[in-house]
Amino acid sequence: MGRLTTHVLDTALGCPGKGIFIELYRIDGESRQKLAEVVTNHDGRCDAPILEGDDFTTGEYELVFHAGAYMRAQGLKAEEPRFLDVIPLRFGVSDAREHYHVPLLVSPYSYSTYRGS
């Protein structure tokens, strides 16, 4: 059964990104449909897959990570407006039977992602 998962690692503090608010959207051309909202746990992960089963289909998706609010809560100093605040990651799912793991590695001035396992 296919599913979508994520986790967040704070590369500035060297720890999991706990308490980060994440939104998931399905993208269809110019329209976006919100499918889910989650908050990362103490390990920087979600307690369950964000999307799975029949709800997880081929197509384009977008995870939106509210990293700026997390960084403020951690006391990470930065100018306002922050260089990175809300981080959208748009990606495609070509085989909805597979596990798509889309993590975020974040600091106040950079981020990266990859398709994990």
C-alpha distance (Angstrom), angle and dihedral (degrees) to the residues before:
residue distance angle dihedral
M1 . . .
G2 3.80 . .
R3 3.75 122.6 .
L4 3.78 144.7 167.7
T5 3.80 122.3 -128.3
T6 3.79 136.1 166.3
H7 3.77 143.0 -179.7
V8 3.80 135.4 -169.7
L9 3.79 128.0 -135.3
D10 3.80 120.2 -167.3
T11 3.80 103.3 -141.8
A12 3.84 93.1 -175.4
L13 3.80 94.2 59.2
G14 3.81 96.6 26.0
C15 3.79 96.0 -125.1
P16 3.81 143.1 98.6
G17 3.80 115.2 -73.2
K18 3.79 100.3 -117.4
G19 3.78 123.6 -173.2
I20 3.81 96.5 20.2
F21 3.80 114.5 153.2
I22 3.84 112.5 -134.0
E23 3.80 130.2 -174.2
L24 3.81 125.8 -161.5
Y25 3.80 122.8 -151.5
R26 3.79 133.7 -177.6
I27 3.81 110.2 -137.4
D28 3.81 120.6 -144.1
G29 3.78 110.9 173.5
E30 3.79 105.8 -62.6
S31 3.81 95.1 -14.5
R32 3.80 128.2 90.7
Q33 3.79 124.2 -159.7
K34 3.80 117.6 -163.3
L35 3.81 110.3 -130.9
A36 3.78 104.6 170.2
E37 3.79 148.9 -3.2
V38 3.80 122.5 -151.9
V39 3.79 139.9 167.1
T40 3.79 122.4 -142.7
N41 3.80 117.9 -114.0
H42 3.84 128.9 -132.4
D43 3.82 89.3 -73.4
G44 3.82 93.7 52.6
R45 3.81 90.3 -108.3
C46 3.78 136.0 108.2
D47 3.79 117.3 -107.0
A48 3.82 91.3 -126.3
P49 3.80 137.5 9.9
I50 3.79 111.1 -68.7
L51 3.79 90.4 -135.7
E52 3.79 131.4 5.6
G53 3.78 146.8 152.0
D54 3.80 119.5 17.0
D55 3.82 91.0 -9.2
F56 3.81 90.6 62.9
T57 3.81 107.1 79.2
T58 3.79 136.8 158.8
G59 3.78 115.4 -82.0
E60 3.78 142.2 74.6
Y61 3.79 124.2 -41.0
E62 3.77 137.2 178.3
L63 3.79 128.4 -150.7
V64 3.81 112.7 -160.5
F65 3.80 114.4 -158.6
H66 3.82 117.5 -162.5
A67 3.79 93.6 -148.8
G68 3.81 98.3 154.0
A69 3.81 93.2 64.1
Y70 3.81 89.0 49.5
M71 3.82 92.3 50.2
R72 3.81 91.3 49.2
A73 3.82 89.9 51.1
Q74 3.83 89.8 51.2
G75 3.79 90.9 52.6
L76 3.81 94.2 -117.3
K77 3.79 104.4 162.3
A78 3.77 117.7 -132.6
E79 3.77 138.1 145.9
E80 3.80 119.0 -90.7
P81 2.88 124.5 -87.5
R82 3.77 88.6 42.4
F83 3.78 119.5 -127.7
L84 3.85 88.1 -126.9
D85 3.78 120.2 27.5
V86 3.79 115.2 137.2
I87 3.81 111.8 21.3
P88 3.83 118.7 -161.3
L89 3.81 118.2 -162.3
R90 3.79 113.3 -168.0
F91 3.80 117.2 -167.3
G92 3.78 141.4 160.2
V93 3.79 130.4 -119.7
S94 3.80 112.2 -151.9
D95 3.82 98.5 170.3
A96 3.80 115.1 34.1
R97 3.82 90.7 -169.7
E98 3.80 90.2 71.6
H99 3.80 133.2 79.3
Y100 3.79 112.4 -105.7
H101 3.80 112.4 -164.0
V102 3.81 112.2 -174.9
P103 3.83 111.0 -178.3
L104 3.79 128.5 -176.5
L105 3.81 123.6 -141.3
V106 3.79 106.9 -166.2
S107 3.80 144.0 179.1
P108 3.82 130.2 164.1
Y109 3.82 92.0 -87.4
S110 3.80 106.7 27.5
Y111 3.76 146.1 27.8
S112 3.77 138.9 -176.2
T113 3.76 138.2 -173.7
Y114 3.79 139.9 -172.5
R115 3.76 139.6 177.8
G116 3.77 104.3 -91.7
S117 3.76 132.9 -177.2
